[in-house]
Amino acid sequence: MSNQSLKSEVKSVGRHSLIYMLGPALSKIVGFVLIPVYTRFIAPDEFGVMSIVDVAMTLTMMLLSMGIGDSMARFYYAETCSLERRRLVSTVLLGPSLISLPLILLIVWLAGAACPWLGVGPQYQSYLRIAMLAAWCSMLSEVGLAYLRMQYFAKTFVTVVTAQIVATVILNLMFVVVWQQGIWGILYSTLIVQAILAVALTVGILWVNHARPAMHHLRHLLAFGLPLVPSVVTLQLSNYLNPLMIRWCVVGDPISVL
């Protein structure tokens, strides 16, 4: 590769990376701006429940994905046949959704037993169940967004993420401020937006690729992706636990940390 081609490729990667960072950054900014609204209409004790369930949602989403979305690029660019690439994409989209569906139904069924273990009151059993369904939809959405990033569909990615943020904010304000639903309203809006996004991305990408999934692709994706899951989950757990450990070292009281 010539120096000019390498420089052009580096610029392209940098430009797209900045674009892909725009969505998460915008989401954080909007969430920060809406903090005064949420603190006015949501009881303080419910924020702890929402935080715990949010951690459970994130970890569940990582487990359900089985690392398949992360391994998509590894095998996509290794394939030289256009048909096999399209079959691989179909496998990535349908594989995790079909394999994890019985698992998520089992998790939903066991949500009541998990509430005491998570430190959540029994009145939030339905809240946890809905959150697990939202985690399943979020997993499908993340796989679809990963495909857009892999294909360098930057404009489409930004459009989708922006629409997702706008829809979430509107629904949050409607549920929380207008209909006074508290943290339940935030959960409802998350489930609605993620479900619509998951269906739209999955159907759209499958329509563009129009190829059947292949079992041999699924085996390769699982063999590559599953070993990545423990490290990803451990890293995410450390991100959540480190602030709690720091606070515990400062105050010396585990109860006050929570």
Secondary structure as the mmCIF struct_conf table of DSSP 4:
data_model
#
loop_
_struct_conf.conf_type_id
_struct_conf.id
_struct_conf.beg_label_comp_id
_struct_conf.beg_label_asym_id
_struct_conf.beg_label_seq_id
_struct_conf.end_label_comp_id
_struct_conf.end_label_asym_id
_struct_conf.end_label_seq_id
HELX_RH_AL_P HELX_RH_AL_P1 ASN A 3 VAL A 33
TURN_TY1_P TURN_TY1_P1 LEU A 34 LEU A 34
HELX_RH_AL_P HELX_RH_AL_P2 ILE A 35 PHE A 41
BEND BEND1 ILE A 42 ILE A 42
HELX_RH_AL_P HELX_RH_AL_P3 PRO A 44 SER A 65
TURN_TY1_P TURN_TY1_P2 MET A 66 GLY A 67
HELX_RH_AL_P HELX_RH_AL_P4 ILE A 68 TYR A 76
TURN_TY1_P TURN_TY1_P3 TYR A 77 ALA A 78
HELX_RH_AL_P HELX_RH_AL_P5 SER A 82 TRP A 109
TURN_TY1_P TURN_TY1_P4 LEU A 110 LEU A 110
HELX_RH_AL_P HELX_RH_AL_P6 ALA A 111 LEU A 118
TURN_TY1_P TURN_TY1_P5 GLY A 119 GLY A 119
HELX_RH_3T_P HELX_RH_3T_P1 PRO A 122 TYR A 124
HELX_RH_AL_P HELX_RH_AL_P7 GLN A 125 MET A 150
TURN_TY1_P TURN_TY1_P6 GLN A 151 TYR A 152
HELX_RH_AL_P HELX_RH_AL_P8 ALA A 154 ASN A 172
HELX_RH_PI_P HELX_RH_PI_P1 LEU A 173 VAL A 178
BEND BEND2 TRP A 179 TRP A 179
TURN_TY1_P TURN_TY1_P7 GLY A 182 GLY A 182
HELX_RH_AL_P HELX_RH_AL_P9 ILE A 183 ASN A 209
HELX_RH_AL_P HELX_RH_AL_P10 MET A 215 GLY A 225
HELX_RH_3T_P HELX_RH_3T_P2 LEU A 226 LEU A 228
HELX_RH_AL_P HELX_RH_AL_P11 VAL A 229 VAL A 251
HELX_RH_AL_P HELX_RH_AL_P12 PRO A 254 VAL A 257
#
